[in-house]
Amino acid sequence: MTTPNPQPLPQDAVAVTSLHILTVNTHKGFSPLNRRFVLPELREAVRTLGADVVFLQEVLGMHRSHGQRYDNWSDVPQYEFLADSMWPVYAYGRNAVYPDGDHGNALLSKFPIVRHENLDVSVTGTEERGLLHSVLDVPGHGEVHTICVHLGLRESQRQQQLTLLCRLLDSLDPAAAVIVAGDFNDWRVRADEALAGCHMTEVFVEAFGSAAKTFPARLPLLRLDRIYIRNATAHMPKVLSRKPWSHLSDHVPLAVEVRL
């Protein structure tokens, strides 16, 4: 996928002091238990928040048979449909490919994406996973690194994938702001310890003492989704667990203001 190339920010652009972040596993645009195709409703809900940067997991690039089955199916990739006119740039990291299409992680941004790369962290087995690393040009701060995460379902896979994530984090400028968000599938809550060695702080743990409950959406019990930061501070992290969010995916989204 080629990221759109917006005009670079002007030299005198006003410095940005904070970014409003949203992360959501889109469940390929379907409601819990796949009962309804709800991507248009999800787009409207996402738009109401006015987030600056949106981390998406399990988003479809394309799906041929679904397009024939649902009247409200979009002809463009789901991340482009969600971006619409609010997020002028986006990056997509394709993780899983099958006969009908593909899905992966995506990032929607109100700021230019300088570059992006999808790191394949698939581990032996059938699950194809990736880390989408995008570098944003944020006025007053230069490069801000974002990593959209979707880890495996098995503990052994996740531990290896966390090691690869830490390796990526260690390769970045130690003074740069970094935001890591997504679906960690970490129901045993072991990612915090692994990422603490990379100087990452989880925003809900910092604010409330524990990660947020995000799955299943109708009655969240498991702490699967996370937002980690480095060289930044978090303000007012929120779990979006009420309607309409509880009916728009099998995970509920997380939101936070990250102050740079």
Buried (B, 14 or more C-beta within 10 A) or exposed (E): BEBBEBEEBEEEEEEBEBBBBBBBBBBBBBBBEEEBBBBBBBBEBBBEBEBBBBBBBBBBBBBEEBEEEBEEBBEEBBBBBBBEEBBBBBBBBBBBEEEEBBBBBBBBBBBBBBEBEBBEBBBEEEBBBBBBBBBBBBBEBBBBBBBBBBBBEEEEBBBBBBEBBBEBBEEBEEEBBBBBBBBBBBBEBBBBEBBBEBBBBBBBBEBEEEBBBBBBBEEBEBBBBBBBBBBBEBEEBBBBBEEEBBBBBBBBBBBBBBEB
